């Protein structure tokens, strides 16, 4: 990678990430997923879901691998 950009920005992650896509003309946005259940996701909202529907680029959602007990 030759042209990576690192920024620290405060605010609502949903808006910050979608704004950064526009600002940097990104072709892909990679976001993580906590894997919350439906109730917690409904209360807190899902950053990855918001970005998938509002970012003007491809969005890759990366989930944490399941751990073996």
C-alpha positions as CSV (number, residue, x, y, z in Angstrom):
1,X,0.0,0.0,0.0
2,X,1.5,3.3,-1.1
3,X,-1.1,5.9,-0.3
4,X,-2.7,5.0,3.1
5,X,-4.1,7.8,5.1
6,X,-4.5,7.8,8.9
7,X,-6.8,10.3,10.7
8,X,-8.2,10.6,14.1
9,X,-11.6,12.1,14.2
10,X,-14.2,12.5,16.9
11,X,-17.9,12.0,16.4
12,X,-20.5,9.5,15.4
13,X,-18.6,6.7,13.6
14,X,-21.4,6.2,11.1
15,X,-21.2,9.7,9.8
16,X,-17.4,10.0,10.2
17,X,-16.8,6.9,8.1
18,X,-19.2,7.8,5.3
19,X,-17.8,11.4,5.2
20,X,-14.3,10.0,5.0
21,X,-15.3,7.9,2.0
22,X,-16.4,11.0,0.2
23,X,-13.5,13.1,1.3
24,X,-10.8,10.6,0.2
25,X,-12.8,9.2,-2.9
26,X,-12.4,5.7,-1.4
27,X,-13.2,2.7,-3.5
28,X,-13.7,0.4,-0.5
29,X,-14.5,0.8,3.2
30,X,-13.6,-2.1,5.5
31,X,-15.4,-2.1,8.9
32,X,-15.5,-4.6,11.7
33,X,-18.6,-6.1,13.3
34,X,-19.1,-6.8,17.0
35,X,-21.6,-9.5,16.2
36,X,-24.2,-8.1,18.6
37,X,-27.6,-9.8,18.8
38,X,-30.8,-8.2,17.4
39,X,-31.9,-6.4,20.6
40,X,-28.5,-4.8,21.3
41,X,-28.1,-3.9,17.7
42,X,-31.6,-2.3,17.7
43,X,-30.8,-0.2,20.7
44,X,-27.2,0.8,19.8
45,X,-27.5,0.8,16.0
46,X,-25.1,-0.9,13.7
47,X,-22.2,1.2,12.3
48,X,-21.4,-1.5,9.7
49,X,-25.1,-1.8,8.6
50,X,-25.4,2.0,8.3
51,X,-22.2,2.2,6.2
52,X,-23.3,-0.7,4.0
53,X,-26.4,1.3,3.1
54,X,-25.1,4.9,3.0
55,X,-21.4,4.8,1.9
56,X,-20.9,5.5,-1.8
57,X,-18.4,2.7,-2.3
58,X,-18.0,-1.0,-1.7
59,X,-18.3,-1.9,2.0
60,X,-16.6,-5.1,3.4
61,X,-17.8,-6.1,6.8
62,X,-15.3,-8.2,8.7
63,X,-16.6,-10.4,11.6
64,X,-14.5,-11.8,14.4
65,X,-13.8,-15.5,14.0
66,X,-15.8,-17.8,16.3
67,X,-13.7,-19.1,19.2
68,X,-13.7,-22.7,20.2
69,X,-14.6,-23.4,23.9
